[in-house]
Amino acid sequence: MATAQFAHIGMNHIVQTTRVLCVMIPTTKTTKRYIDRAKERGQFVDATLGRHFRSVLLLDDGTIVVSCIRPLTLMKRFSLDPEQFPTDAAEDDAMDLIEMDEEEETETEKEAVEP
């Protein structure tokens, strides 16, 4: 029996990699339809803790999971061949956190400007 592989998808959430069918970007109309349908069926999981989501995972049972980690970073974590994606996961996490902090600062500045 094969052992289950798990990967960190951000904000202390973990997913079983063998159940992930694909990782999509959230900006396409097709992806948005998948998200809407999953919400209607009750198969939507928000693993962002309120942050902007950068990737959408489709699981084998039709569940949609959104993550605040970039798709390429997730693919590096899911890969069984570390040579395929040779960058450092800690560096990717740091870049994701920096980008998230910059987005939050921008949103805060916009809120301060608006009456």
Phi, psi and omega per residue, in radians:
M1 nan 2.304 -3.127
A2 -1.325 2.558 3.087
T3 -1.463 2.617 -3.134
A4 -1.329 2.440 3.070
Q5 -1.821 2.347 3.133
F6 -2.145 2.648 3.117
A7 -2.424 2.535 3.110
H8 -1.342 2.215 -3.130
I9 -1.952 0.265 3.076
G10 1.828 2.664 3.073
M11 0.932 0.677 3.120
N12 1.107 0.508 3.058
H13 -1.884 2.510 -3.088
I14 -2.281 2.502 3.128
V15 -2.251 2.592 3.074
Q16 -1.359 2.051 -2.997
T17 -1.127 -0.503 -3.115
T18 -1.243 -0.259 3.133
R19 -1.626 -0.162 -3.122
V20 -1.465 2.092 3.119
L21 -1.502 -0.722 3.117
C22 -2.742 2.803 3.060
V23 -2.097 2.152 -3.051
M24 -2.079 2.797 3.002
I25 -1.483 2.573 -3.020
P26 -1.439 0.004 -2.993
T27 -1.610 -0.157 -3.108
T28 -1.466 2.700 3.132
K29 -1.130 -0.646 3.122
T30 -1.076 -0.791 3.130
T31 -1.099 -0.725 3.120
K32 -1.100 -0.635 3.079
R33 -1.150 -0.743 3.078
Y34 -0.987 -0.780 -3.126
I35 -1.107 -0.819 -3.140
D36 -1.057 -0.770 3.139
R37 -1.152 -0.678 3.119
A38 -1.133 -0.668 3.090
K39 -1.110 -0.719 3.117
E40 -1.099 -0.668 -3.126
R41 -1.434 -0.187 -3.071
G42 1.366 0.475 -3.130
Q43 -2.055 0.681 -3.132
F44 -2.011 2.253 3.116
V45 -2.148 2.112 3.106
D46 -1.723 1.854 -3.111
A47 -1.787 0.491 -3.062
T48 -1.794 -0.233 -3.067
L49 0.939 0.737 3.061
G50 1.558 -0.065 3.118
R51 -1.464 2.936 3.073
H52 -1.168 2.419 3.113
F53 -1.638 2.467 -3.069
R54 -1.932 -0.296 3.132
S55 -2.527 2.691 -3.122
V56 -2.204 2.171 -3.136
L57 -1.825 2.290 3.048
L58 -1.790 2.087 3.138
L59 -1.618 2.889 -3.053
D60 -1.148 -0.322 3.124
D61 -1.705 0.136 3.124
G62 1.625 -0.060 3.108
T63 -1.218 2.446 3.073
I64 -1.897 2.240 3.099
V65 -2.090 2.221 3.076
V66 -1.812 2.477 -3.083
S67 -2.293 2.661 3.103
C68 -1.578 0.123 3.118
I69 -1.701 2.476 -3.120
R70 -1.098 2.599 -3.122
P71 -0.999 -0.740 -3.128
L72 -1.104 -0.688 3.097
T73 -1.083 -0.756 3.114
L74 -1.107 -0.723 3.141
M75 -1.101 -0.616 3.068
K76 -1.093 -0.705 -3.129
R77 -1.235 -0.570 -3.123
F78 -1.390 -0.355 -3.017
S79 -1.164 2.350 3.053
L80 -1.446 -0.281 3.140
D81 -1.913 1.677 -3.080
P82 -1.085 -0.380 3.119
E83 -1.227 -0.386 -3.129
Q84 -1.136 -0.635 3.121
F85 -2.237 1.519 -2.937
P86 -1.389 0.140 -3.122
T87 -1.475 2.920 -3.074
D88 -1.447 2.200 -3.127
A89 -1.115 -0.616 3.132
A90 -1.129 -0.651 3.098
E91 -1.142 -0.714 3.110
D92 -1.108 -0.748 3.104
D93 -1.047 -0.760 -3.128
A94 -1.089 -0.748 3.123
M95 -1.114 -0.728 3.114
D96 -1.077 -0.759 -3.129
L97 -1.158 -0.680 3.105
I98 -1.094 -0.780 3.131
E99 -1.099 -0.708 3.139
M100 -1.134 -0.722 3.125
D101 -1.125 -0.696 3.117
E102 -1.116 -0.693 3.114
E103 -1.123 -0.726 3.136
E104 -1.130 -0.697 3.117
E105 -1.109 -0.720 3.114
T106 -1.097 -0.760 3.120
E107 -1.116 -0.700 3.129
T108 -1.129 -0.716 3.115
E109 -1.114 -0.720 3.119
K110 -1.102 -0.727 3.137
E111 -1.143 -0.630 -3.138
A112 -1.218 -0.552 -3.129
V113 -1.337 -0.658 -3.123
E114 -1.224 2.440 -3.121
P115 -1.266 nan nan
